[in-house]
Amino acid sequence: MNPVLRVRLGRASDGGPLATVEGLPGDGAELRPHELRDLAALLVRIAADAEQRKTMHRGRPLPDQRRTYADHEGGTTDEVPRQVPARLLVRRVVLG
């Protein structure tokens, strides 16, 4: 299992960081110990990114940021809105 999680990093109603995660194993998922470790490592990485992400700028909330986390890539990719020209797209890699 190479987990791929789609995450929206945003802001909770109290102003703190919030991560909405899609792609988690459902009820009754059968995972081996190494698969559990891979999933846990991704979740720890998501938590760190959520805590480090700036949620306000000049007194205004920043828009949510969408990212895809995949264990086999060793990093994340940001999902960028379609109106951004392709030449401006930059891949963000999280080391850790």
GUMIDREN-751008 format. One line per field, with one value per residue (C-alpha): x negated, y, z; residue number from 1; residue in one letter. Coordinates in pm, 1 decimal. Each point is the difference from the previous one (the first is absolute). Last residue first. Layout:
// GUMIDREN-751008
px = (X/...)
py = (Y/...)
pz = (Z/...)
nr = (NUM/...)
rest = (A/...)
This chain:
// GUMIDREN-751008
px = (-1175.4/-15.4/314.0/-0.4/193.7/37.5/14.2/256.0/-63.7/-70.6/335.5/191.7/226.1/368.9/27.1/-34.9/-315.6/-8.5/-313.5/-214.7/-141.8/-308.3/-164.6/152.2/83.6/171.2/242.0/139.0/220.1/52.4/285.3/-40.7/289.5/18.8/-178.9/203.4/-31.8/-175.2/-301.0/-49.0/161.2/-25.4/-379.8/-88.3/-246.2/262.4/175.0/-333.2/-100.6/336.0/-20.8/-349.6/121.7/290.3/-234.8/-226.8/302.5/110.8/-346.2/-20.5/342.3/-112.0/-315.1/213.5/238.7/333.2/344.7/259.0/322.9/135.5/-161.3/-361.9/-65.4/36.5/123.7/-140.8/131.0/-281.3/66.5/-227.4/137.9/231.6/277.7/219.3/-281.0/-237.7/-111.4/-215.3/194.2/-153.3/4.3/-168.9/-183.5/-97.3/-242.3/137.5)
py = (1526.9/182.8/155.3/46.9/281.3/-24.5/334.5/108.3/342.1/-122.1/-183.2/326.8/26.2/-4.2/-371.0/44.5/-162.4/-335.4/-6.4/-306.4/-180.2/-201.1/-339.8/-103.6/-353.7/131.4/223.9/324.7/212.4/362.0/249.7/340.2/182.9/372.5/235.9/162.2/377.3/199.4/88.3/-362.7/-283.3/-380.8/-41.6/-364.8/-140.3/-182.0/-147.4/-105.4/-176.6/-176.6/-112.5/-141.4/-187.3/-137.7/-116.7/-172.7/-170.9/-133.7/-140.0/-150.3/-164.1/-142.1/-139.8/-165.4/-161.6/164.4/-155.2/274.3/-90.9/350.2/219.7/70.2/374.6/148.5/345.9/217.0/338.2/170.5/290.4/264.3/225.2/295.5/-120.6/-93.8/-214.2/125.2/-177.9/-276.2/-214.9/-343.7/-273.6/-312.8/-255.8/-312.1/-240.1/-339.0)
pz = (670.2/-323.8/-139.0/-375.8/-164.2/-375.6/-172.3/-256.7/-148.2/-355.2/4.8/21.0/310.0/-97.3/81.5/378.1/143.4/176.9/210.1/-16.7/296.2/79.5/14.5/-329.7/119.0/310.4/-185.0/133.6/-225.0/93.6/-6.4/160.7/161.1/-61.3/239.7/275.6/29.2/271.4/-210.3/-98.1/193.9/-13.4/-29.1/-39.7/253.7/209.2/-304.3/-150.5/321.8/25.5/-363.9/56.9/310.7/-204.6/-274.4/253.5/159.1/-338.6/-72.8/351.4/-41.3/-333.9/162.8/271.3/-251.6/-67.9/-31.4/-33.9/180.7/-2.2/-263.6/-90.0/-26.4/-347.8/90.3/280.9/120.1/190.4/238.8/149.5/271.9/-50.6/233.5/-297.2/-137.7/-270.2/-309.3/-137.7/-244.7/-29.5/-261.2/133.7/-208.7/191.2/-163.5/100.9)
nr = (96/95/94/93/92/91/90/89/88/87/86/85/84/83/82/81/80/79/78/77/76/75/74/73/72/71/70/69/68/67/66/65/64/63/62/61/60/59/58/57/56/55/54/53/52/51/50/49/48/47/46/45/44/43/42/41/40/39/38/37/36/35/34/33/32/31/30/29/28/27/26/25/24/23/22/21/20/19/18/17/16/15/14/13/12/11/10/9/8/7/6/5/4/3/2/1)
rest = (G/L/V/V/R/R/V/L/L/R/A/P/V/Q/R/P/V/E/D/T/T/G/G/E/H/D/A/Y/T/R/R/Q/D/P/L/P/R/G/R/H/M/T/K/R/Q/E/A/D/A/A/I/R/V/L/L/A/A/L/D/R/L/E/H/P/R/L/E/A/G/D/G/P/L/G/E/V/T/A/L/P/G/G/D/S/A/R/G/L/R/V/R/L/V/P/N/M)
